Amino acid sequence: MLFLATAENANKSGQMYVIDVNFRINGSTPLCLQRHTLLGLGKEVAKYSSDYRLVGSLESILVTLKPELDRKDLIILSALEKSESEQTYTEISGII
């Protein structure tokens, strides 16, 4: 299910226009949006997860996960590289 919240405004002639669209997603949204891709890969059962936090840069993580990515066992939807106390780590959201 996908929820949208918008901010609108009207010009002097009364014409409405959207200023900002704020998507509200839940855990099933990525799976719904990727449904045809997943079915095409033969994945009738899949799970969305945003719980991956791996030590290393995004570049090094992509090398480490290359076999899983090539087999489509993991489809990365978003990745964020962070540094904290001289430690670099990458947070990943994806479909497994």
C-alpha positions as a Markdown table, in Angstrom:
| # | Residue | x | y | z |
|---|---|---|---|---|
| 1 | Met | 0.0 | 0.0 | 0.0 |
| 2 | Leu | 1.3 | 3.5 | -0.9 |
| 3 | Phe | 0.1 | 6.6 | 0.8 |
| 4 | Leu | 0.7 | 10.1 | -0.6 |
| 5 | Ala | 0.5 | 13.4 | 1.2 |
| 6 | Thr | 0.7 | 16.5 | -0.9 |
| 7 | Ala | 1.0 | 20.2 | -0.3 |
| 8 | Glu | -0.9 | 22.3 | -2.9 |
| 9 | Asn | -1.3 | 25.9 | -3.7 |
| 10 | Ala | -3.4 | 28.0 | -6.0 |
| 11 | Asn | -2.3 | 30.9 | -8.2 |
| 12 | Lys | -4.2 | 34.2 | -8.6 |
| 13 | Ser | -6.5 | 32.7 | -11.2 |
| 14 | Gly | -7.4 | 29.8 | -8.9 |
| 15 | Gln | -5.4 | 27.1 | -10.8 |
| 16 | Met | -4.2 | 24.5 | -8.3 |
| 17 | Tyr | -0.7 | 23.0 | -8.4 |
| 18 | Val | 1.3 | 20.6 | -6.3 |
| 19 | Ile | 4.2 | 22.0 | -4.3 |
| 20 | Asp | 5.4 | 18.8 | -2.6 |
| 21 | Val | 4.6 | 15.1 | -2.8 |
| 22 | Asn | 5.5 | 13.1 | 0.3 |
| 23 | Phe | 5.4 | 9.4 | -0.2 |
| 24 | Arg | 4.5 | 7.2 | 2.7 |
| 25 | Ile | 5.5 | 3.6 | 2.2 |
| 26 | Asn | 5.1 | 0.6 | 4.3 |
| 27 | Gly | 6.9 | -2.8 | 4.2 |
| 28 | Ser | 5.0 | -4.1 | 1.2 |
| 29 | Thr | 5.5 | -1.1 | -1.1 |
| 30 | Pro | 8.9 | -2.1 | -2.5 |
| 31 | Leu | 7.7 | -5.6 | -3.1 |
| 32 | Cys | 4.6 | -4.3 | -4.9 |
| 33 | Leu | 6.6 | -2.0 | -7.1 |
| 34 | Gln | 9.1 | -4.8 | -8.0 |
| 35 | Arg | 6.4 | -7.5 | -8.4 |
| 36 | His | 6.8 | -8.1 | -12.1 |
| 37 | Thr | 10.6 | -8.1 | -11.9 |
| 38 | Leu | 10.5 | -10.6 | -9.0 |
| 39 | Leu | 8.0 | -12.9 | -10.7 |
| 40 | Gly | 10.2 | -12.7 | -13.8 |
| 41 | Leu | 13.1 | -13.9 | -11.7 |
| 42 | Gly | 11.0 | -16.8 | -10.4 |
| 43 | Lys | 10.8 | -15.3 | -6.9 |
| 44 | Glu | 7.2 | -15.9 | -5.8 |
| 45 | Val | 8.3 | -15.4 | -2.2 |
| 46 | Ala | 10.4 | -12.4 | -1.3 |
| 47 | Lys | 11.2 | -10.2 | 1.8 |
| 48 | Tyr | 11.9 | -6.5 | 2.1 |
| 49 | Ser | 14.5 | -5.7 | 4.7 |
| 50 | Ser | 16.1 | -2.5 | 5.8 |
| 51 | Asp | 18.1 | -4.1 | 8.6 |
| 52 | Tyr | 21.5 | -4.5 | 6.9 |
| 53 | Arg | 24.4 | -2.6 | 8.4 |
| 54 | Leu | 27.7 | -3.8 | 7.0 |
| 55 | Val | 31.2 | -2.6 | 8.0 |
| 56 | Gly | 33.0 | -1.1 | 5.0 |
| 57 | Ser | 32.4 | 1.4 | 2.2 |
| 58 | Leu | 29.7 | 1.0 | -0.3 |
| 59 | Glu | 32.3 | 0.1 | -2.9 |
| 60 | Ser | 33.8 | -2.7 | -0.8 |
| 61 | Ile | 30.3 | -4.0 | 0.2 |
| 62 | Leu | 29.3 | -4.2 | -3.5 |
| 63 | Val | 32.4 | -6.4 | -4.1 |
| 64 | Thr | 31.6 | -8.6 | -1.1 |
| 65 | Leu | 28.0 | -9.0 | -2.2 |
| 66 | Lys | 28.7 | -9.5 | -5.9 |
| 67 | Pro | 27.8 | -13.2 | -6.0 |
| 68 | Glu | 24.4 | -12.5 | -4.3 |
| 69 | Leu | 23.8 | -9.5 | -6.5 |
| 70 | Asp | 24.6 | -11.5 | -9.7 |
| 71 | Arg | 22.3 | -14.3 | -8.7 |
| 72 | Lys | 19.6 | -11.7 | -7.8 |
| 73 | Asp | 19.5 | -13.2 | -4.3 |
| 74 | Leu | 19.7 | -9.6 | -3.1 |
| 75 | Ile | 18.3 | -6.6 | -4.9 |
| 76 | Ile | 19.6 | -3.4 | -3.3 |
| 77 | Leu | 17.0 | -0.6 | -3.3 |
| 78 | Ser | 19.0 | 1.9 | -1.3 |
| 79 | Ala | 22.4 | 2.2 | 0.3 |
| 80 | Leu | 23.8 | 4.8 | 2.6 |
| 81 | Glu | 27.5 | 5.0 | 3.5 |
| 82 | Lys | 28.3 | 6.5 | 6.9 |
| 83 | Ser | 31.4 | 7.2 | 8.9 |
| 84 | Glu | 31.3 | 7.2 | 12.7 |
| 85 | Ser | 34.3 | 7.3 | 15.0 |
| 86 | Glu | 36.7 | 6.5 | 12.2 |
| 87 | Gln | 34.6 | 3.5 | 11.3 |
| 88 | Thr | 32.9 | 3.3 | 7.8 |
| 89 | Tyr | 29.8 | 1.3 | 7.4 |
| 90 | Thr | 27.0 | 0.9 | 4.9 |
| 91 | Glu | 23.3 | 0.6 | 5.6 |
| 92 | Ile | 21.3 | -1.3 | 2.9 |
| 93 | Ser | 17.6 | -1.7 | 2.2 |
| 94 | Gly | 16.7 | -4.4 | -0.2 |
| 95 | Ile | 14.8 | -7.4 | -1.3 |
| 96 | Ile | 15.9 | -10.9 | -0.5 |
